[in-house]
């Protein structure tokens, strides 16, 4: 990989990822908590994201088809390991890279904040952002993510600029540049965990296993169902080349 990874960001990913890779198990209590964002049909072994309202700034939605297919391929490999276990995979067209959340489900919508951020971003001259990837990781709560790194820390810097400008943005925010791709919603055998560990390492050992992406749009999204199952675009900004 030609670009040197942000070591602080990499360490943050590794710290969370290592919990699963070290013990090769999921945390039962965390898995049960993960289930709270799904309506689960145990008879048919299906998990459907709940209808929860979120307002957020994101990139992707959609990513190019070729990149969607790369993600879809790894999702299929995970499915083949999980077999009939309960899980949820994010639909390829709903894959997103979270910049900031302006409203979490338990909060009231802040229309003034949204309008002010729209005006602020209208005035920014934001350049395209290149994102490179360093494989997947699995968390002990079952969350599966693609580890992203922004070249020149452009994505992280944009996030900080907005956060510094608006003090009414929710304090709970991601410090990562990741793409959620799915969730495991049941405990697994040691053999299954080992198979997942091998897949994790494979995605990290091969350079450009997931091709880099140029982010050329940022969108303000009104999400009505978790994992972007139902959403609408409030506003979007095309980034300069």
Backbone torsions as a table, in degrees:
resi	resn	phi	psi	omega
1	UNK	NA	120.9	-174.6
2	UNK	-69.0	-38.0	-176.7
3	UNK	-81.5	133.5	178.5
4	UNK	-78.6	125.8	-177.2
5	UNK	-69.3	142.8	172.9
6	UNK	-62.2	112.1	-172.6
7	UNK	-68.6	-32.2	177.4
8	UNK	-65.8	-43.5	178.6
9	UNK	-67.1	-42.2	179.6
10	UNK	-62.0	-41.9	178.8
11	UNK	-63.1	-36.5	178.9
12	UNK	-66.5	-43.6	174.6
13	UNK	-59.6	-50.6	-175.1
14	UNK	-59.7	-39.1	-178.6
15	UNK	-59.6	-42.8	-179.7
16	UNK	-75.2	-40.5	-177.9
17	UNK	-66.3	-35.8	-175.0
18	UNK	-62.8	-27.9	-179.2
19	UNK	-58.7	-42.4	177.5
20	UNK	-75.7	-44.7	-174.9
21	UNK	-66.8	-28.0	-180.0
22	UNK	-77.1	-50.4	-174.1
23	UNK	-91.5	-17.0	-178.0
24	UNK	51.2	50.8	176.6
25	UNK	-158.5	159.1	175.0
26	UNK	-101.0	158.3	-179.4
27	UNK	-92.2	118.8	-174.6
28	UNK	-58.0	-45.6	-178.9
29	UNK	-63.9	-39.2	179.3
30	UNK	-69.0	-36.3	176.9
31	UNK	-62.7	-44.4	179.3
32	UNK	-61.7	-37.4	177.3
33	UNK	-67.2	-38.7	177.5
34	UNK	-58.7	-34.3	-177.8
35	UNK	-64.9	-18.6	-176.4
36	UNK	-65.3	-19.0	179.4
37	UNK	-95.8	12.0	179.4
38	UNK	-128.7	149.6	163.3
39	UNK	-94.4	122.1	-171.8
40	UNK	-112.4	126.9	175.7
41	UNK	-103.4	96.5	-176.0
42	UNK	-67.9	-31.2	-179.3
43	UNK	-62.8	-36.8	-179.0
44	UNK	-105.7	2.6	177.7
45	UNK	57.2	47.8	-177.0
46	UNK	-125.3	136.7	174.4
47	UNK	-116.0	124.3	-179.5
48	UNK	-116.6	125.9	179.9
49	UNK	-56.6	140.6	-179.8
50	UNK	-72.1	159.4	178.4
51	UNK	-83.5	91.9	-178.4
52	UNK	-122.8	136.1	-175.6
53	UNK	-90.5	127.5	176.9
54	UNK	-136.6	141.9	170.7
55	UNK	-114.6	126.8	-174.4
56	UNK	-151.0	154.4	170.4
57	UNK	-96.0	125.8	-176.3
58	UNK	-140.3	160.9	168.0
59	UNK	-113.6	166.0	-173.9
60	UNK	87.5	-141.0	176.5
61	UNK	48.4	61.3	4.5
62	UNK	-106.3	160.5	166.5
63	UNK	-79.5	163.7	176.9
64	UNK	-56.4	150.6	-177.0
65	UNK	-55.2	-40.2	-177.2
66	UNK	-62.3	-39.6	179.0
67	UNK	-71.3	-40.5	175.6
68	UNK	-55.4	-41.0	-178.1
69	UNK	-68.2	-34.4	175.5
70	UNK	-62.6	-43.7	177.9
71	UNK	-65.2	-43.3	179.6
72	UNK	-58.7	-36.5	179.5
73	UNK	-64.2	-44.5	-179.8
74	UNK	-70.9	-34.7	175.2
75	UNK	-60.2	-40.8	179.7
76	UNK	-65.8	-36.7	177.4
77	UNK	-66.6	-37.6	176.3
78	UNK	-66.0	-42.9	178.6
79	UNK	-58.1	-40.2	-177.9
80	UNK	-66.4	-28.3	175.9
81	UNK	-76.9	-42.1	-176.3
82	UNK	-75.4	-27.1	179.3
83	UNK	54.0	-114.8	-174.9
84	UNK	-93.5	13.4	177.6
85	UNK	-71.0	159.3	179.3
86	UNK	-80.8	126.3	179.2
87	UNK	-155.6	171.2	173.2
88	UNK	-136.3	133.7	174.7
89	UNK	-114.6	131.5	179.7
90	UNK	-64.8	132.4	177.7
91	UNK	-62.8	141.6	-172.7
92	UNK	-56.3	-38.3	-178.1
93	UNK	-74.6	-9.7	-178.6
94	UNK	-104.2	5.2	179.4
95	UNK	-65.6	129.6	-177.0
96	UNK	-140.9	157.1	178.5
97	UNK	-114.8	110.0	-171.7
98	UNK	-77.8	122.9	174.1
99	UNK	-90.0	-57.6	-180.0
100	UNK	-151.7	147.9	172.4
101	UNK	-104.1	127.0	-179.9
102	UNK	-97.6	-18.5	177.4
103	UNK	-154.1	123.9	172.2
104	UNK	-91.0	162.1	-174.7
105	UNK	-54.1	-35.4	-175.3
106	UNK	-82.1	-2.3	-176.6
107	UNK	-105.3	158.1	174.0
108	UNK	-78.5	150.1	178.4
109	UNK	-72.8	137.2	-178.5
110	UNK	-112.1	89.4	-175.9
111	UNK	-66.7	-32.6	178.6
112	UNK	-64.5	-44.3	177.5
113	UNK	-59.2	-45.4	180.0
114	UNK	-59.3	-45.3	-179.3
115	UNK	-64.3	-40.9	-179.8
116	UNK	-67.1	-38.9	178.1
117	UNK	-68.5	-37.9	175.9
118	UNK	-59.4	-46.9	179.5
119	UNK	-62.5	-40.7	-178.9
120	UNK	-64.2	-46.7	-179.0
121	UNK	-69.8	-28.9	175.4
122	UNK	-58.9	-30.8	-176.0
123	UNK	-90.4	-15.7	-180.0
124	UNK	-79.5	143.1	178.1
125	UNK	-104.8	79.7	-170.3
126	UNK	-87.5	131.6	178.4
127	UNK	-89.5	158.2	175.4
128	UNK	-54.2	147.1	-176.2
129	UNK	-118.8	124.6	177.7
130	UNK	-90.4	129.2	178.2
131	UNK	-115.5	127.8	173.5
132	UNK	-110.5	162.6	-172.2
133	UNK	-128.7	148.2	-176.8
134	UNK	-128.0	50.8	175.1
135	UNK	78.0	-172.0	-177.0
136	UNK	-106.5	167.2	169.4
137	UNK	-146.6	157.5	-179.8
138	UNK	-123.1	136.3	-179.3
139	UNK	-101.1	161.9	-177.2
140	UNK	-69.1	-11.9	173.7
141	UNK	-90.9	6.1	177.2
142	UNK	92.5	-6.0	-178.3
143	UNK	-69.4	136.3	178.4
144	UNK	-116.6	124.4	-177.1
145	UNK	-133.0	155.6	172.7
146	UNK	-98.0	126.0	-175.2
147	UNK	-81.1	114.1	-179.6
148	UNK	-108.2	153.3	176.8
149	UNK	-137.1	128.1	-179.2
150	UNK	-89.3	125.0	178.7
151	UNK	-61.5	132.3	-178.5
152	UNK	63.2	15.0	178.1
153	UNK	56.9	32.6	-176.3
154	UNK	-66.3	-40.3	-178.7
155	UNK	-68.7	-45.2	179.0
156	UNK	-63.1	-38.4	-179.9
157	UNK	-67.5	-40.9	178.1
158	UNK	-62.8	-42.2	177.6
159	UNK	-58.3	-45.5	-178.0
160	UNK	-65.7	-40.1	179.1
161	UNK	-57.7	-45.1	-177.9
162	UNK	-69.8	-43.6	179.6
163	UNK	-61.8	-39.7	179.9
164	UNK	-67.5	-28.4	-177.0
165	UNK	-81.2	-33.1	-172.1
166	UNK	-124.4	110.6	-176.5
167	UNK	-85.9	-1.1	178.3
168	UNK	-96.7	2.1	174.1
169	UNK	-68.1	139.1	178.9
170	UNK	-51.6	141.8	-177.7
171	UNK	-70.9	-30.0	-179.3
172	UNK	-74.9	108.7	-178.7
173	UNK	-142.5	153.2	174.0
174	UNK	-77.0	144.8	172.9
175	UNK	-102.3	8.5	-174.0
176	UNK	-104.5	179.1	177.7
177	UNK	-129.5	48.7	-169.5
178	UNK	-103.0	163.3	174.8
179	UNK	-119.8	114.1	175.0
180	UNK	-67.6	132.3	-179.1
181	UNK	-120.4	-10.1	178.2
182	UNK	172.1	177.7	177.2
183	UNK	-143.0	135.2	171.1
184	UNK	-90.3	130.9	-170.5
185	UNK	-119.9	26.2	176.6
186	UNK	-154.8	159.1	176.1
187	UNK	-69.3	153.8	-175.7
188	UNK	-124.0	158.1	174.9
189	UNK	-74.1	162.5	177.2
190	UNK	-61.0	-38.6	179.7
191	UNK	-62.3	-42.9	178.6
192	UNK	-64.9	-40.8	179.5
193	UNK	-64.2	-38.5	177.4
194	UNK	-65.2	-40.4	177.8
195	UNK	-62.9	-40.5	177.4
196	UNK	-66.6	-39.1	177.8
197	UNK	-60.7	-43.5	178.3
198	UNK	-61.5	-39.4	178.4
199	UNK	-67.0	-42.4	176.8
200	UNK	-54.7	-50.7	-177.0
201	UNK	-64.7	-36.2	178.7
202	UNK	-61.5	-41.4	-178.0
203	UNK	-70.0	-20.8	-178.8
204	UNK	-94.3	-26.7	-175.1
205	UNK	-77.9	-25.4	-177.9
206	UNK	-96.4	118.1	178.0
207	UNK	-59.6	138.6	177.6
208	UNK	58.0	31.6	173.3
209	UNK	-54.4	-40.3	170.3
210	UNK	-110.5	122.9	-176.1
211	UNK	-66.1	146.0	178.0
212	UNK	-63.0	156.9	-177.7
213	UNK	-129.9	137.7	172.8
214	UNK	-94.0	115.2	178.0
215	UNK	-79.8	115.2	-178.6
216	UNK	-115.4	3.5	176.5
217	UNK	-145.7	144.4	168.5
218	UNK	-118.6	136.4	-177.8
219	UNK	-123.4	142.1	169.3
220	UNK	-95.6	114.9	-170.3
221	UNK	-112.6	136.4	170.2
222	UNK	-102.0	106.1	-177.1
223	UNK	-97.4	129.6	-179.9
224	UNK	-110.4	-7.9	176.6
225	UNK	-146.9	132.9	-173.2
226	UNK	-52.8	151.3	-177.3
227	UNK	61.0	30.9	173.1
228	UNK	61.2	24.1	178.7
229	UNK	-62.4	-35.5	173.8
230	UNK	-133.8	127.8	-174.4
231	UNK	-159.4	162.6	171.7
232	UNK	-143.2	154.4	-179.4
233	UNK	-95.2	121.1	177.4
234	UNK	-79.8	-41.5	-176.4
235	UNK	-163.5	148.3	172.7
236	UNK	-136.1	155.3	179.8
237	UNK	-123.8	126.9	175.6
238	UNK	-86.4	127.3	-177.0
239	UNK	-86.6	146.8	-176.1
240	UNK	-77.1	147.9	178.1
241	UNK	-80.1	NA	NA
